[in-house]
Amino acid sequence: MSYSTQNSPELDLKTLFPFELDNFQQTAIVALNAGKSVVVCAPTGSGKTLIGEYAIYRALSRGRRVFYTTPLKALSNQKLRDFRNLFGAETVGLVTGDTSVNREAPVLVMTTEIFRNMLYGTPIGEIGTSLEKVEAVVLDECHYMNDRQRGTVWEESIIYCPAEIQLLALSATVANSDQLTDWITRVHGPTELIYSDFRPVPLEFNFSNNKGLFPLLNNNKTRINPQLKPKSRQANRDRRDRQHEPTLSTVLSQLKERDMLPAIYFIFSRRGCARAVTEVAQVSNLTLINEAEATKLQTLIREFLKRNPDLAGSQQLEPLTKGIAAHHAGMLPVWKGLVEELFQQGLIKVVFATETLAAGINMPARTTVISSLSKRTDDGHRLLRPSEFLQMAGRAGRRGMDFQGYVLTVQTRFEGAKEAAYLATSGADPLVSQFTPSYGMVLNLLQTHTLEEAKELVERSFGQYLSTLSLLPERKQIEQKLEELTSVENKLGIYEENDWVNLEQLLASYEKLREKAKEEKRLLKILQKQAEETRIREMSLSLSFAVLGTVVSLKGKHVPTAKKSTSEPIPAVLVAKVPGSGQSPYSLCLGRDNRWYVVGAMDVVALQADLPRLVAVDYMELPGEMEYRLGQCRKGDETTLALAQQIPVVPLPVDAPEVLAQMQKLAKVEAQAEEHPVKEWGNPRTILKGWRRIGMLRAEIEERQTELEDKLARHWQEFLNLIEILQYFGCLHGVEPTEIGQACAAIRGDNELWLGLVLMSGAFDGLDP
């Protein structure tokens, strides 16, 4: 959707801004006037705030309102002062966690948490009373979405904000601004990305140790300065580097000598800032300001103390007179305001500040000094992220005053030029989602939304969007499996689910027959083996009583010409019994094929005791030169041929009755399988192979889809888990907040449930305020 632009005179940019606007500023203003939400991604200090100021001018000209959100109370306070100077004191109000000034003003500055809390009570798709006449919301320092503890607030603000309100997200450079823009378009409305890498004042990176101040990078600005590389033969490098750590006074002297003041000196703790101020102020031979600046400082400080006499004994006064100050959240707002004012006038030459000063507070400096490249976090000590480094570095360079901004990194006990060069040449980090359901979120959403509406909101998070993008390869794999499944089904003639059911039933029936046939074959082999063992035992006994000249049938592994199961038995006559390897003798037989065979009982498949014996064997000479080994075979001669021709052709031996019966059962099952209806679908083997592949594909697709859905439903599952906990503690009845739940929802803290339960328990009732 596009936003209402209302009929009003078009604002004259030259009147509002009597200087030439940068291209990205002009493009952003055009996008705003076209009714789109806008994401402006540009380096720190490039002039993004001007676009927010234009949005305010435009809204005021239409009788509308603008909410301007910031991540810090200090930044909100500064914006209040700046905007009052621009738009008038009555036009601008402020709402933070501890201050509320003129909250019905057309321009309302607030922390992002305050804006998010306003939205909690707004029904989906509606403009609540707190948002009436609001034309646009400016989300300053939107890259705070990366903040692990507070980033979820920016996501929630964007998700819950009514679509009729334009969003103007001002962000430092991030690697995935296009993804941020696409996400806002999906969850809020048409959004245009305005990206610029132009920096009005270019930066020069330097490195300081106790040997001096050096360029950090090579001439191409791509790698570390070769002069700062450790020598390959240098021993104990880490220990020696630590010895090169410069003192504070050394660093400041280097800056003064090179005309690189004023400077913001970033130190990652309030105590460290205070200690640095004290240390530098005690250096007698370090003078940062001239006589004229000292005189002006004295005058402004006296005027300040007249307005704030309670601060006359402050220990920070003496360093301030020398052009040295600290700036952090632990200081009184009026004192921070004085420091900011004096620094902007160039009277303070160095401010020792915590990292929060990098978050857009208007204190431009010629130089930023980053005292350490690592910091302590909740998860322990870690190296700065490139975006954190670049955010602080970006405070260097005053537009219209400096042709060059300077970023100075300092040798410490833990980091040196190598780490500094890595951060200086790294690209910006991508935005990641810190969206995390909390007790307060659950209770606040369920006060004004149904469970289905809450689910829709949760599933619109930036984290869900990024998860969807990251899972695209998995979706592609599922699509490929679905295509393969369709192809296999079509080859089998499966076009509808009924086809699959019918084929599945037929194959199940066919498989049952095949399994039955396998079982019948197994039983047949057992019976055949048993029958063979019985036959051999009986044949051994029969042969022991058989007389020479008895007609037999030969077949088996010791009968070379009748080894195969398909071979016909060879009619033969028993000529002699010769010694064997065991107790039973071998049989020397002459076959009808006029060959001599030495066989065992297992090779005699039939013995024709009812036929007359061939008496000619009584007059036959045994073959000479035979060793009578089992399996020996030798051709006969003309003298044996006459006898061989007398051997009758006897009927083939008959299988045992139980074997014959089992063979009939097997034949019946195989016939049923051969005539099975599944044959109408084609070759059963091919069909079965395809059917099994279909089953495997369906199971794999289902498993992958389940895994995909589980990953996508992670945030919603967390939401449901919190509901169970809240129900357990009586904060929810079903999904309706109870009285205790409503009390917890009204609390703004890290653990709303615990705080609410303690407050509602009455444990504090007897305590004095």
C-alpha distance (Angstrom), angle and dihedral (degrees) to the residues before:
residue distance angle dihedral
M1 . . .
S2 3.80 . .
Y3 3.76 124.1 .
S4 3.76 127.6 -116.7
T5 3.77 111.2 -90.9
Q6 3.84 95.0 -177.1
N7 3.74 122.7 -152.4
S8 3.78 109.2 -77.7
P9 3.78 136.5 134.6
E10 3.79 111.6 -79.8
L11 3.78 111.3 -108.9
D12 3.78 117.9 -113.7
L13 3.80 105.8 -125.2
K14 3.80 92.7 -162.0
T15 3.77 89.7 57.8
L16 3.79 93.6 47.2
F17 3.79 95.3 42.4
P18 3.82 113.8 26.0
F19 3.80 93.4 -161.1
E20 3.78 137.7 66.4
L21 3.80 112.4 -77.7
D22 3.77 120.5 -137.7
N23 3.78 117.4 -110.6
F24 3.79 94.3 -108.8
Q25 3.81 90.9 52.0
Q26 3.79 91.8 51.7
T27 3.81 92.2 46.5
A28 3.80 91.6 50.2
I29 3.80 91.5 51.1
V30 3.81 90.5 50.9
A31 3.81 89.8 51.9
L32 3.80 91.5 49.7
N33 3.79 91.1 50.2
A34 3.81 88.9 50.0
G35 3.79 88.1 62.8
K36 3.79 97.7 -107.6
S37 3.74 130.5 131.5
V38 3.80 110.6 -116.5
V39 3.80 136.8 -145.6
V40 3.80 111.8 -160.1
C41 3.78 112.8 -164.8
A42 3.79 113.0 -177.9
P43 3.81 139.1 134.2
T44 3.78 120.8 -76.4
G45 3.79 110.9 -85.5
S46 3.81 95.3 19.5
G47 3.80 95.9 118.6
K48 3.79 106.1 -93.5
T49 3.81 92.2 143.5
L50 3.81 90.0 67.0
I51 3.80 89.4 68.6
G52 3.79 89.6 54.4
E53 3.79 89.4 49.8
Y54 3.80 89.8 53.0
A55 3.81 90.1 52.5
I56 3.80 87.9 54.5
Y57 3.83 93.7 48.4
R58 3.79 89.9 49.8
A59 3.81 94.6 48.6
L60 3.81 92.6 47.8
S61 3.80 90.5 51.2
R62 3.82 88.2 56.7
G63 3.78 96.8 43.7
R64 3.79 90.5 -109.9
R65 3.81 134.1 127.6
V66 3.80 136.1 -116.3
F67 3.79 128.6 -156.9
Y68 3.79 113.2 -150.5
T69 3.82 112.5 -163.2
T70 3.79 127.5 -166.9
P71 3.81 132.8 179.4
L72 3.82 95.6 -124.9
K73 3.79 136.6 51.1
A74 3.81 89.0 -138.4
L75 3.79 90.7 55.5
S76 3.80 90.6 45.7
N77 3.80 90.2 52.6
Q78 3.79 91.1 50.3
K79 3.81 92.2 48.3
L80 3.80 88.0 51.4
R81 3.81 90.6 56.1
D82 3.81 93.5 43.0
F83 3.80 95.0 47.4
R84 3.79 93.2 45.7
N85 3.78 88.0 55.9
L86 3.82 89.7 49.6
F87 3.80 103.0 38.0
G88 3.80 105.7 18.0
A89 3.79 132.9 -92.5
E90 3.82 94.9 -93.7
T91 3.78 92.1 51.5
V92 3.79 97.3 59.0
G93 3.81 130.2 62.4
L94 3.78 135.9 178.2
V95 3.80 134.8 -142.8
T96 3.80 121.0 -179.8
G97 3.77 133.0 148.8
D98 3.81 92.4 -80.6
T99 3.82 104.7 20.1
S100 3.79 135.7 60.4
V101 3.79 118.6 179.5
N102 3.81 124.9 169.5
R103 3.80 91.9 -24.9
E104 3.82 93.2 178.4
A105 3.82 91.4 59.7
P106 3.82 119.1 126.2
V107 3.80 89.6 -118.0
L108 3.78 111.6 46.8
V109 3.80 119.7 -176.0
M110 3.80 115.9 -160.6
T111 3.75 144.3 151.7
T112 3.78 114.5 -92.6
E113 3.82 90.8 -113.7
I114 3.81 89.8 60.8
F115 3.80 91.1 52.8
R116 3.81 91.5 48.0
N117 3.80 90.7 50.5
M118 3.82 90.4 52.0
L119 3.79 89.0 54.7
Y120 3.80 93.9 51.9
G121 3.79 89.7 75.3
T122 3.80 95.7 45.3
P123 3.83 116.8 99.8
I124 3.78 114.7 -126.4
G125 3.79 112.7 -83.6
E126 3.79 94.2 8.6
I127 3.78 134.6 106.8
G128 3.79 107.1 -126.5
T129 3.79 122.1 -148.0
S130 3.80 90.8 -99.2
L131 3.83 89.5 58.2
E132 3.79 99.8 45.0
K133 3.81 113.6 137.5
V134 3.83 91.2 3.9
E135 3.80 107.0 145.4
A136 3.79 100.3 176.7
V137 3.78 142.0 7.3
V138 3.79 118.8 -149.1
L139 3.81 113.7 -150.7
D140 3.79 101.7 -161.4
E141 3.81 117.7 -163.4
C142 3.81 89.7 14.0
H143 3.80 90.1 171.5
Y144 3.82 84.6 79.8
M145 3.80 82.9 90.1
N146 3.81 82.7 90.2
D147 3.79 91.6 62.4
R148 3.78 106.3 114.1
Q149 3.80 96.0 -145.6
R150 3.80 101.6 35.0
G151 3.80 106.2 21.0
T152 3.79 92.5 99.0
V153 3.83 89.2 67.7
W154 3.82 92.2 67.3
E155 3.79 92.1 48.0
E156 3.79 92.3 49.2
S157 3.80 91.5 47.4
I158 3.80 91.9 54.1
I159 3.82 93.4 43.7
Y160 3.82 96.0 48.2
C161 3.80 98.1 39.1
P162 3.84 110.7 110.5
A163 3.79 112.9 -107.1
E164 3.82 91.9 -124.3
I165 3.81 90.8 68.6
Q166 3.79 118.9 81.7
L167 3.78 116.5 -128.1
L168 3.79 121.6 -146.4
A169 3.81 109.2 -169.3
L170 3.80 113.9 -168.2
S171 3.79 112.2 -164.2
A172 3.76 138.6 170.5
T173 3.79 115.0 -122.7
V174 3.80 112.8 -58.8
A175 3.79 129.0 173.6
N176 3.80 97.3 -122.7
S177 3.79 105.9 39.1
D178 3.81 88.0 136.9
Q179 3.80 90.2 60.7
L180 3.80 91.4 48.5
T181 3.80 89.7 51.6
D182 3.79 93.6 47.2
W183 3.80 90.8 49.5
I184 3.81 93.2 50.9
T185 3.81 88.6 49.0
R186 3.81 89.8 54.4
V187 3.80 98.1 46.0
H188 3.80 101.6 31.3
G189 3.79 114.1 15.3
P190 3.82 144.8 -83.3
T191 3.79 108.4 -16.6
E192 3.79 130.4 -179.8
L193 3.78 125.3 -151.2
I194 3.79 116.8 -136.1
Y195 3.78 106.9 -168.7
S196 3.78 126.6 -178.1
D197 3.77 132.4 168.0
F198 3.80 91.5 -175.8
R199 3.79 114.0 124.8
P200 3.83 113.6 -165.3
V201 3.78 91.1 -150.9
P202 3.83 112.7 37.0
L203 3.78 118.9 -135.3
E204 3.78 129.2 -125.3
F205 3.80 117.7 -160.4
N206 3.79 119.1 -143.7
F207 3.77 137.1 176.1
S208 3.79 128.5 -142.8
N209 3.78 131.4 -157.2
N210 3.78 132.2 149.9
K211 3.80 90.3 -83.6
G212 3.77 93.6 61.8
L213 3.79 145.8 -81.9
F214 3.82 117.4 -56.7
P215 3.81 138.4 178.1
L216 3.80 106.2 -94.2
L217 3.81 97.6 -148.6
N218 3.79 137.1 45.5
N219 3.81 122.8 -103.1
N220 3.81 91.9 -85.6
K221 3.82 91.3 51.5
T222 3.80 89.5 -129.2
R223 3.81 104.3 105.2
I224 3.77 143.6 17.4
N225 3.79 118.0 -64.2
P226 3.84 105.5 -95.4
Q227 3.82 89.0 -132.7
L228 3.81 89.2 63.9
K229 3.78 95.5 50.0
P230 3.81 113.4 108.4
K231 3.78 114.6 -110.0
S232 3.80 111.9 -107.2
R233 3.81 92.3 -127.0
Q234 3.78 93.9 46.5
A235 3.80 109.3 121.4
N236 3.77 125.6 -149.5
R237 3.79 90.3 12.2
D238 3.80 95.8 172.5
R239 3.81 92.7 52.1
R240 3.81 92.6 47.8
D241 3.81 93.1 46.7
R242 3.78 89.7 55.2
Q243 3.76 88.7 54.9
H244 3.82 88.2 58.1
E245 3.83 93.5 61.2
P246 3.84 107.2 128.8
T247 3.78 124.7 -137.6
L248 3.80 121.6 -116.5
S249 3.78 91.7 -108.3
T250 3.81 89.9 51.3
V251 3.80 91.9 54.0
L252 3.80 93.1 46.8
S253 3.80 91.1 47.4
Q254 3.80 89.1 52.9
L255 3.80 90.2 51.5
K256 3.79 93.6 48.0
E257 3.80 93.4 47.7
R258 3.82 90.8 53.6
D259 3.82 94.9 42.9
M260 3.83 91.6 -115.7
L261 3.82 97.2 138.4
P262 3.01 142.3 145.0
A263 3.78 96.0 62.0
I264 3.76 140.7 176.0
Y265 3.78 108.9 -140.2
F266 3.81 109.2 -157.9
I267 3.81 116.6 -147.1
F268 3.81 119.3 170.3
S269 3.81 99.6 -132.6
R270 3.80 136.7 51.9
R271 3.79 90.9 -132.3
G272 3.80 89.9 51.8
C273 3.81 90.6 52.8
A274 3.80 92.5 50.3
R275 3.79 91.9 46.4
A276 3.81 91.1 50.2
V277 3.82 92.0 51.8
T278 3.79 91.0 51.6
E279 3.81 93.5 46.2
V280 3.81 95.2 49.7
A281 3.80 94.0 43.3
Q282 3.81 89.5 57.6
V283 3.82 93.8 56.3
S284 3.79 101.1 102.1
N285 3.79 98.4 -166.9
L286 3.82 95.3 51.4
T287 3.79 112.3 93.7
L288 3.80 116.7 174.7
I289 3.83 102.0 171.7
N290 3.79 133.8 50.9
E291 3.81 127.0 -127.5
A292 3.80 95.3 -94.1
E293 3.79 91.8 51.0
A294 3.81 90.5 46.5
T295 3.81 91.2 52.7
K296 3.80 92.6 49.0
L297 3.79 90.5 47.3
Q298 3.79 91.5 53.2
T299 3.79 90.9 50.9
L300 3.82 94.8 49.6
I301 3.79 92.4 45.1
R302 3.83 91.6 52.0
E303 3.79 89.9 51.0
F304 3.80 90.0 49.4
L305 3.81 92.4 50.7
K306 3.79 91.0 51.0
R307 3.81 87.4 59.1
N308 3.80 93.0 40.3
P309 3.83 107.7 29.9
D310 3.82 91.9 164.2
L311 3.80 88.8 71.5
A312 3.80 95.2 57.0
G313 3.80 91.9 103.4
S314 3.79 95.8 49.0
Q315 3.78 115.4 136.4
Q316 3.79 88.0 -141.6
L317 3.81 93.0 68.6
E318 3.81 98.1 79.7
P319 3.84 95.5 51.3
L320 3.79 88.3 45.8
T321 3.80 91.0 59.1
K322 3.82 87.4 57.1
G323 3.80 93.3 52.7
I324 3.81 94.7 -100.6
A325 3.82 126.6 121.2
A326 3.77 145.4 153.4
H327 3.81 127.1 -129.0
H328 3.79 123.7 -165.4
A329 3.80 142.1 125.9
G330 3.80 93.2 -92.9
M331 3.82 93.0 67.8
L332 3.79 126.0 92.4
P333 3.81 111.6 -93.0
V334 3.82 92.3 -124.2
W335 3.79 90.8 52.8
K336 3.80 92.1 48.2
G337 3.78 88.2 49.0
L338 3.81 89.9 54.7
V339 3.81 91.8 48.6
E340 3.80 91.2 50.0
E341 3.80 92.4 48.4
L342 3.81 94.2 48.1
F343 3.79 92.2 45.3
Q344 3.81 91.6 50.8
Q345 3.81 88.3 53.1
G346 3.80 90.4 52.4
L347 3.79 93.8 -116.7
I348 3.79 95.1 116.4
K349 3.78 109.6 62.8
V350 3.79 100.9 -171.0
V351 3.79 131.2 23.7
F352 3.77 119.2 -169.1
A353 3.78 102.6 -147.9
T354 3.76 141.2 170.6
E355 3.79 121.7 -119.6
T356 3.81 92.3 -90.9
L357 3.80 89.4 76.9
A358 3.80 87.4 69.5
A359 3.80 89.5 64.7
G360 3.77 98.1 91.2
I361 3.81 102.2 -74.0
N362 3.78 106.4 152.7
M363 3.79 101.9 -112.2
P364 3.80 104.9 121.4
A365 3.79 115.5 -168.2
R366 3.76 135.8 -175.0
T367 3.79 90.8 -130.8
T368 3.77 138.0 24.5
V369 3.77 119.1 -158.3
I370 3.79 117.6 -158.6
S371 3.78 106.0 -157.4
S372 3.79 97.0 -166.5
L373 3.79 135.7 17.4
S374 3.79 93.4 -149.1
K375 3.77 133.8 51.9
R376 3.76 140.7 -169.8
T377 3.80 116.6 -103.4
D378 3.80 136.5 171.2
D379 3.80 87.0 -87.2
G380 3.80 95.3 49.7
H381 3.80 134.0 -97.2
R382 3.82 117.1 -21.9
L383 3.79 141.3 164.4
L384 3.78 116.4 -95.3
R385 3.76 115.5 -95.0
P386 3.81 115.1 -117.2
S387 3.82 91.6 -112.6
E388 3.81 91.7 52.3
F389 3.78 90.2 49.8
L390 3.82 93.3 46.9
Q391 3.82 91.9 46.5
M392 3.80 90.9 58.6
A393 3.79 92.7 39.7
G394 3.79 89.7 52.8
R395 3.82 92.0 66.4
A396 3.81 88.3 73.9
G397 3.79 121.3 96.2
R398 3.81 124.5 46.5
R399 3.77 112.3 -131.7
G400 3.78 111.4 -123.8
M401 3.80 91.8 11.3
D402 3.81 107.9 57.6
F403 3.79 128.3 46.5
Q404 3.81 88.5 -164.3
G405 3.79 134.6 29.8
Y406 3.78 120.4 -152.1
V407 3.79 130.2 -144.4
L408 3.77 115.1 -166.5
T409 3.79 124.4 -167.7
V410 3.77 120.3 -168.6
Q411 3.79 133.1 -141.3
T412 3.80 110.1 -111.9
R413 3.77 135.9 176.8
F414 3.80 89.9 -94.4
E415 3.82 108.4 30.1
G416 3.75 137.4 35.5
A417 3.79 144.0 166.1
K418 3.80 94.0 -48.8
E419 3.80 93.4 60.8
A420 3.80 92.1 40.8
A421 3.81 92.4 53.0
Y422 3.79 90.7 48.8
L423 3.81 92.0 54.7
A424 3.80 94.0 42.2
T425 3.81 92.6 53.9
S426 3.80 97.6 39.5
G427 3.75 121.3 102.8
A428 3.76 122.2 -119.2
D429 3.79 118.8 -78.0
P430 3.79 119.6 -107.5
L431 3.78 120.0 -110.9
V432 3.78 112.0 -103.2
S433 3.76 128.1 -168.9
Q434 3.79 120.1 -99.8
F435 3.80 91.7 177.3
T436 3.79 107.5 146.4
P437 3.82 125.5 167.4
S438 3.81 111.8 -126.6
Y439 3.80 135.6 -173.0
G440 3.79 89.8 -103.0
M441 3.80 92.5 50.3
V442 3.81 92.4 50.4
L443 3.80 94.5 47.9
N444 3.80 95.3 43.6
L445 3.80 93.6 48.2
L446 3.80 93.8 46.9
Q447 3.81 91.0 51.2
T448 3.81 91.1 65.8
H449 3.81 105.7 15.2
T450 3.76 138.5 56.8
L451 3.78 119.5 -116.6
E452 3.81 89.7 -104.8
E453 3.81 91.2 52.2
A454 3.80 90.7 47.8
K455 3.80 89.9 51.7
E456 3.80 90.7 51.3
L457 3.80 90.6 52.1
V458 3.81 93.8 47.2
E459 3.80 91.9 48.8
R460 3.81 90.8 53.8
S461 3.81 93.3 66.2
F462 3.79 122.6 126.6
G463 3.79 87.1 -118.3
Q464 3.79 90.1 58.0
Y465 3.80 89.4 48.7
L466 3.82 92.5 50.7
S467 3.80 90.5 45.7
T468 3.78 89.4 53.1
L469 3.80 90.3 52.0
S470 3.79 93.5 46.0
L471 3.79 90.1 50.1
L472 3.79 94.1 53.5
P473 3.85 91.5 100.7
E474 3.79 89.1 53.6
R475 3.80 90.7 48.6
K476 3.80 88.4 50.0
Q477 3.80 90.5 52.6
I478 3.80 90.6 50.5
E479 3.81 90.0 49.9
Q480 3.81 89.9 51.3
K481 3.79 90.8 50.6
L482 3.81 90.0 48.7
E483 3.80 90.2 51.6
E484 3.80 90.5 50.2
L485 3.81 90.0 47.9
T486 3.80 91.5 52.4
S487 3.81 90.8 48.0
V488 3.82 93.5 51.4
E489 3.80 91.9 45.1
N490 3.80 91.8 50.4
K491 3.80 91.5 50.2
L492 3.79 88.6 55.2
G493 3.79 92.2 45.1
I494 3.79 94.5 -108.4
Y495 3.78 107.5 146.5
E496 3.80 101.0 143.9
E497 3.78 135.1 35.6
N498 3.83 89.8 -110.4
D499 3.80 88.6 59.7
W500 3.79 89.2 54.0
V501 3.82 92.2 48.0
N502 3.81 92.7 48.5
L503 3.79 93.5 47.2
E504 3.78 90.8 44.9
Q505 3.81 90.2 54.6
L506 3.81 92.9 45.9
L507 3.79 92.8 48.1
A508 3.78 90.6 47.2
S509 3.80 89.0 53.4
Y510 3.81 91.8 44.9
E511 3.78 92.2 47.3
K512 3.79 88.8 50.6
L513 3.81 89.3 55.3
R514 3.79 91.3 47.1
E515 3.77 91.1 50.8
K516 3.79 89.4 48.3
A517 3.81 90.1 50.6
K518 3.81 89.8 50.8
E519 3.77 90.0 51.9
E520 3.81 92.7 48.1
K521 3.82 89.6 49.8
R522 3.78 90.0 50.4
L523 3.80 91.1 51.6
L524 3.80 90.6 46.0
K525 3.80 91.1 54.9
I526 3.78 90.5 49.8
L527 3.81 92.1 50.2
Q528 3.80 91.8 45.4
K529 3.78 90.9 51.2
Q530 3.78 91.9 48.3
A531 3.83 91.2 47.0
E532 3.81 90.7 48.7
E533 3.79 92.2 50.5
T534 3.81 89.5 49.6
R535 3.80 91.6 47.7
I536 3.81 92.6 51.0
R537 3.80 92.1 50.1
E538 3.79 91.6 48.4
M539 3.81 92.4 43.0
S540 3.81 91.3 51.8
L541 3.77 88.9 54.3
S542 3.82 93.1 44.9
L543 3.80 92.5 48.8
S544 3.78 91.4 51.4
F545 3.83 88.6 60.8
A546 3.81 97.5 33.9
V547 3.81 116.9 114.4
L548 3.76 123.0 -134.4
G549 3.78 112.1 -90.4
T550 3.83 93.3 41.3
V551 3.80 113.2 143.1
V552 3.86 113.9 -121.9
S553 3.80 138.7 172.6
L554 3.83 119.1 -126.4
K555 3.81 128.2 -153.1
G556 3.79 131.7 141.7
K557 3.76 147.7 80.9
H558 3.83 92.2 -56.5
V559 3.80 91.7 54.0
P560 3.81 103.4 79.2
T561 3.80 93.9 -165.3
A562 3.84 94.2 48.6
K563 3.77 105.6 35.3
K564 3.78 99.4 120.6
S565 3.76 122.4 85.8
T566 3.81 88.6 -124.6
S567 3.82 94.0 52.4
E568 3.79 120.2 110.5
P569 3.83 115.3 -117.1
I570 3.83 114.1 -103.6
P571 3.82 115.9 -122.7
A572 3.82 108.4 -129.8
V573 3.79 143.5 162.2
L574 3.80 126.5 -124.0
V575 3.82 105.2 -117.7
A576 3.82 102.8 167.7
K577 3.75 145.6 -11.6
V578 3.79 113.6 -126.1
P579 3.80 130.0 -172.2
G580 3.83 114.0 -82.2
S581 3.78 133.7 -160.8
G582 3.80 92.9 -97.9
Q583 3.76 137.6 26.9
S584 3.82 93.5 -65.6
P585 3.80 116.4 74.9
Y586 3.78 122.9 -129.4
S587 3.78 119.8 -111.5
L588 3.80 121.1 -123.1
C589 3.80 106.7 -152.1
L590 3.78 134.8 178.0
G591 3.79 111.9 -141.9
R592 3.73 128.0 -144.0
D593 3.82 84.6 -113.3
N594 3.86 87.3 65.9
R595 3.80 94.0 -109.8
W596 3.75 129.5 130.4
Y597 3.83 115.7 -127.5
V598 3.81 130.6 -169.1
V599 3.82 104.7 -156.2
G600 3.77 142.5 164.2
A601 3.76 130.6 -134.4
M602 3.81 91.2 -89.8
D603 3.82 90.0 61.7
V604 3.80 95.1 53.8
V605 3.79 106.4 84.6
A606 3.81 97.2 174.5
L607 3.79 138.0 18.1
Q608 3.82 117.0 -161.4
A609 3.82 100.5 -151.7
D610 3.81 91.2 159.6
L611 3.83 93.0 61.8
P612 3.82 120.8 85.6
R613 3.75 112.9 -96.6
L614 3.80 118.2 -111.5
V615 3.81 101.9 -113.5
A616 3.80 92.3 -168.0
V617 3.79 87.9 84.0
D618 3.80 88.5 72.0
Y619 3.80 90.4 68.9
M620 3.79 98.1 39.3
E621 3.73 122.7 109.0
L622 3.79 115.7 -133.5
P623 3.78 116.0 -115.6
G624 3.74 114.1 -93.0
E625 3.80 126.7 -132.9
M626 3.86 92.7 33.7
E627 3.79 119.4 133.1
Y628 3.80 93.2 -160.1
R629 3.77 94.3 -130.3
L630 3.79 118.1 165.3
G631 3.80 109.2 -92.9
Q632 3.82 93.8 20.0
C633 3.82 112.8 147.6
R634 3.81 127.8 -173.7
K635 3.78 135.0 170.5
G636 3.79 118.7 -109.1
D637 3.81 125.9 -134.1
E638 3.78 137.7 -130.6
T639 3.81 91.9 -76.2
T640 3.83 90.7 58.6
L641 3.79 95.7 41.0
A642 3.82 93.9 78.6
L643 3.79 91.0 54.7
A644 3.80 92.3 44.2
Q645 3.77 90.3 54.9
Q646 3.82 90.3 53.6
I647 3.83 92.6 59.9
P648 3.81 106.8 107.1
V649 3.82 124.0 -131.3
V650 3.78 103.5 -114.4
P651 3.82 129.8 -162.5
L652 3.78 116.2 -85.9
P653 3.79 115.1 -97.8
V654 3.81 115.2 -96.1
D655 3.81 122.2 -127.2
A656 3.76 119.3 -116.7
P657 3.84 114.4 -83.8
E658 3.81 93.6 -113.9
V659 3.81 89.8 51.7
L660 3.80 91.7 50.1
A661 3.80 91.0 49.6
Q662 3.80 91.8 50.4
M663 3.80 91.2 48.2
Q664 3.79 89.3 54.6
K665 3.81 91.4 51.0
L666 3.80 90.5 50.0
A667 3.80 92.1 48.2
K668 3.80 90.2 52.0
V669 3.83 93.2 52.1
E670 3.81 92.2 45.9
A671 3.80 90.1 50.3
Q672 3.81 90.3 52.6
A673 3.79 90.0 50.5
E674 3.79 91.3 48.6
E675 3.81 91.6 52.6
H676 3.83 95.1 41.5
P677 3.87 116.4 133.7
V678 3.80 90.7 -123.2
K679 3.80 86.9 77.2
E680 3.81 87.1 73.4
W681 3.85 87.2 70.5
G682 3.79 91.8 55.8
N683 3.75 136.7 -101.2
P684 3.83 106.2 3.1
R685 3.81 92.5 -144.0
T686 3.80 91.5 53.8
I687 3.79 91.8 43.2
L688 3.79 92.0 48.0
K689 3.81 91.3 49.5
G690 3.81 90.5 50.2
W691 3.79 92.2 44.7
R692 3.79 91.3 52.5
R693 3.81 90.2 48.0
I694 3.80 89.3 51.2
G695 3.79 90.0 51.6
M696 3.81 91.8 49.0
L697 3.80 92.1 47.4
R698 3.80 93.0 48.6
A699 3.79 91.8 49.5
E700 3.82 92.4 46.6
I701 3.81 92.6 47.2
E702 3.80 91.5 48.9
E703 3.81 91.6 49.0
R704 3.81 93.1 48.1
Q705 3.80 92.3 46.4
T706 3.80 90.5 50.3
E707 3.81 91.2 50.5
L708 3.80 90.1 47.4
E709 3.79 92.6 50.0
D710 3.81 91.0 47.6
K711 3.80 91.1 53.5
L712 3.79 92.3 47.3
A713 3.80 92.0 46.4
R714 3.81 94.5 52.4
H715 3.80 96.2 108.6
W716 3.79 93.1 43.2
Q717 3.80 90.9 50.2
E718 3.82 88.8 52.7
F719 3.81 87.9 51.0
L720 3.83 91.1 52.1
N721 3.81 91.3 47.3
L722 3.81 89.6 54.6
I723 3.81 89.6 50.0
E724 3.82 89.6 57.0
I725 3.81 91.3 51.1
L726 3.80 92.0 47.5
Q727 3.80 90.4 49.2
Y728 3.80 89.9 50.8
F729 3.82 91.3 54.6
G730 3.80 93.1 45.6
C731 3.79 96.3 -109.4
L732 3.79 92.6 119.7
H733 3.78 131.1 40.1
G734 3.76 99.8 -159.6
V735 3.79 97.8 -44.3
E736 3.80 95.9 -32.6
P737 3.83 115.9 104.6
T738 3.80 112.7 -120.8
E739 3.81 124.4 -146.7
I740 3.80 89.7 -86.1
G741 3.79 90.0 47.2
Q742 3.79 91.9 51.8
A743 3.80 89.7 51.4
C744 3.81 90.8 50.9
A745 3.81 90.5 48.0
A746 3.80 90.6 56.4
I747 3.81 92.3 56.0
R748 3.79 120.7 92.5
G749 3.78 108.7 -154.9
D750 3.77 145.5 105.8
N751 3.83 93.8 -88.1
E752 3.78 109.1 24.2
L753 3.80 93.0 174.1
W754 3.80 95.5 56.5
L755 3.80 93.2 43.5
G756 3.80 92.3 47.4
L757 3.79 94.1 48.8
V758 3.80 91.4 49.6
L759 3.80 93.0 48.4
M760 3.80 93.8 46.0
S761 3.81 92.5 46.2
G762 3.81 91.5 72.6
A763 3.79 92.1 -124.7
F764 3.82 90.7 129.8
D765 3.81 97.3 42.8
G766 3.79 94.1 99.3
L767 3.80 95.8 47.5
D768 3.79 123.3 103.9
P769 3.84 118.1 -121.6
